[in-house]
C-alpha cells in the first residue's frame, strides 16, 4: 500500500500527502522528481532511486514544455483521434513517452540530469510551466521557503490562487 497519495495537481506539479509529503515534478505514476523539506529525490513510480539533500544543492533548473493549448488534455485526445481517423499508421514501433529534464548542480560541481515524464504529450499551459520554473528557482534560492514543501497541498493551492485558476485535482 502506498504511503503517499496525490491530492492536488497544477501543471507538472503534484502535491503528495502522507508519510513523506513532497511536491512532485512530472507524472507520479512514471518518472518524476520529488521536492521535500529534506532534499530532492528521483523516482520511477513510488520507489526512490536517488536522493540529494538541499545542503548539497547549488542550482536546480527545470523548464517543462509549454503549449499554446488552453487545455492540453483536449489536444492529446484530438491528436489521438486524428491519428486514428488518418488510418492508424501502424509502424510496429511504440512511441516513447515524452519527458523533460530537471538539472541539479551540486556544490561539488556534479551535474545530475533527472528526467520527468510529462502528463500531456503536447506540454503544459504556459502559466503552469512558468510557475513551476519560478517555484523551483525560489525554493533553491531560499532555504526557509522549503518548509512549504511539508504542506504540499497548501503550496499547490497558493500557486493556484496566484495564477487565479483552481487546482485540477482535489476539493
C-alpha positions as CSV (number, residue, x, y, z in Angstrom):
1,X,0.0,0.0,0.0
2,X,1.5,3.4,-1.0
3,X,2.5,5.7,1.9
4,X,1.8,8.8,-0.2
5,X,-1.1,9.9,-2.3
6,X,-1.7,12.7,-4.8
7,X,-4.1,15.3,-3.5
8,X,-3.6,18.2,-5.9
9,X,-2.1,18.9,-9.3
10,X,-1.2,22.1,-11.1
11,X,0.5,21.6,-14.4
12,X,3.6,19.5,-13.9
13,X,3.4,19.8,-10.0
14,X,1.6,17.3,-7.8
15,X,1.1,17.5,-4.1
16,X,1.9,14.2,-2.4
17,X,0.5,13.8,1.1
18,X,1.2,11.1,3.6
19,X,4.2,9.7,5.4
20,X,6.6,11.6,3.2
21,X,5.0,14.8,2.0
22,X,6.5,16.3,-1.2
23,X,5.8,18.2,-4.3
24,X,6.5,16.1,-7.4
25,X,7.5,17.4,-10.8
26,X,6.3,15.2,-13.5
27,X,3.9,12.2,-13.7
28,X,3.9,10.5,-10.3
29,X,3.0,7.1,-11.9
30,X,6.2,7.3,-14.0
31,X,9.4,9.2,-13.8
32,X,9.3,12.3,-11.6
33,X,11.4,14.4,-9.1
34,X,10.1,14.9,-5.6
35,X,11.0,18.1,-3.6
36,X,10.7,17.6,0.1
37,X,11.9,19.8,3.0
38,X,15.0,17.5,3.2
39,X,16.0,17.4,-0.4
40,X,15.3,16.2,-4.0
41,X,14.7,12.6,-5.0
42,X,14.4,10.8,-8.3
43,X,11.5,8.3,-8.6
44,X,10.2,5.9,-11.0
45,X,6.7,5.3,-9.7
46,X,6.8,5.2,-5.9
47,X,10.3,3.8,-5.2
48,X,13.1,6.3,-4.8
49,X,16.3,5.7,-6.8
50,X,18.4,8.7,-5.9
51,X,18.5,11.5,-3.3
52,X,20.3,14.8,-2.9
53,X,19.9,16.8,0.3
54,X,19.3,20.5,-0.1
55,X,22.5,21.2,1.8
56,X,24.4,19.8,-1.3
57,X,22.3,21.6,-3.9
58,X,23.8,24.6,-5.7
59,X,21.2,25.0,-8.5
60,X,18.1,23.3,-9.8
61,X,16.8,24.1,-13.3
62,X,13.5,22.8,-14.8
63,X,11.8,24.0,-18.0
64,X,8.7,21.9,-18.6
65,X,7.5,22.0,-22.2
66,X,4.7,24.6,-22.8
67,X,1.8,24.5,-25.2
68,X,-0.5,27.2,-26.5
69,X,-3.5,24.9,-26.0
70,X,-5.6,26.1,-23.0
71,X,-6.5,22.5,-22.1
72,X,-3.6,20.2,-23.0
73,X,-5.7,17.0,-22.4
74,X,-8.0,18.0,-25.2
75,X,-5.1,18.5,-27.6
76,X,-3.8,15.0,-26.7
77,X,-7.3,13.5,-27.3
78,X,-7.6,15.4,-30.6
79,X,-4.2,14.2,-31.8
80,X,-5.1,10.6,-31.0
81,X,-8.5,10.9,-32.7
82,X,-6.9,12.4,-35.8
83,X,-4.2,9.8,-35.9
84,X,-6.9,7.1,-35.7
85,X,-9.0,8.7,-38.5
86,X,-6.0,9.2,-40.7
87,X,-5.6,5.4,-40.9
88,X,-3.9,4.4,-37.7
89,X,-0.4,4.4,-39.0
90,X,1.0,1.2,-37.6
91,X,4.8,1.1,-37.8
92,X,5.3,-1.7,-35.3
93,X,7.3,0.7,-33.1
94,X,5.9,2.1,-29.8
95,X,6.3,5.8,-29.4
96,X,8.4,6.8,-26.5
97,X,6.7,8.7,-23.7
98,X,7.9,12.3,-23.7
99,X,10.0,13.6,-20.8
100,X,11.7,16.8,-19.8
101,X,14.9,17.3,-17.8
102,X,15.4,18.5,-14.2
103,X,19.0,19.6,-13.9
104,X,20.6,19.6,-10.4
105,X,24.1,21.0,-9.9
106,X,25.6,20.1,-6.5
107,X,28.0,22.2,-4.5
108,X,30.9,20.0,-5.6
109,X,30.1,20.6,-9.2
110,X,28.4,17.4,-10.1
111,X,25.6,17.8,-12.7
112,X,22.7,15.5,-12.4
113,X,20.1,15.2,-15.2
114,X,16.9,13.6,-14.0
115,X,14.1,13.0,-16.5
116,X,10.4,13.6,-15.6
117,X,7.5,12.2,-17.6
118,X,5.0,14.6,-19.0
119,X,1.3,14.3,-18.1
120,X,0.4,15.6,-21.6
121,X,2.1,14.8,-24.9
122,X,1.5,18.4,-26.0
123,X,3.1,20.0,-22.9
124,X,1.6,22.2,-20.2
125,X,-0.2,25.5,-20.1
126,X,2.4,28.3,-20.4
127,X,1.5,29.8,-17.0
128,X,1.8,26.4,-15.3
129,X,5.2,25.7,-16.9
130,X,6.4,29.2,-15.8
131,X,5.0,28.8,-12.3
132,X,6.9,25.5,-11.9
133,X,10.2,27.1,-13.1
134,X,9.8,30.0,-10.8
135,X,8.8,27.9,-7.8
136,X,11.9,25.7,-8.2
137,X,14.1,28.8,-8.5
138,X,12.6,30.3,-5.4
139,X,13.0,27.1,-3.3
140,X,16.6,26.7,-4.4
141,X,17.5,30.3,-3.5
142,X,15.6,30.4,-0.2
143,X,16.2,27.7,2.3
144,X,13.5,29.0,4.7
145,X,10.9,28.6,1.9
146,X,11.5,24.8,1.7
147,X,9.3,24.4,4.8
148,X,6.4,25.0,2.5
149,X,7.1,21.6,1.0
150,X,6.0,19.9,4.2
151,X,2.4,21.0,3.3
152,X,2.3,20.3,-0.4
153,X,-1.5,20.6,-0.9
154,X,-1.4,24.1,0.7
155,X,1.5,25.1,-1.5
156,X,-0.3,23.9,-4.7
157,X,-3.4,25.9,-3.5
158,X,-1.3,29.0,-3.1
159,X,0.2,28.6,-6.6
160,X,-3.3,28.1,-8.0
161,X,-4.5,31.2,-6.2
162,X,-1.6,33.2,-7.6
163,X,-2.4,32.0,-11.1
164,X,-6.1,32.5,-10.5
165,X,-7.2,29.1,-11.6
166,X,-8.4,26.4,-9.2
167,X,-6.4,23.1,-8.7
168,X,-7.0,20.4,-11.2
169,X,-7.5,17.6,-8.6
170,X,-8.9,17.8,-5.1
171,X,-11.6,19.7,-3.2
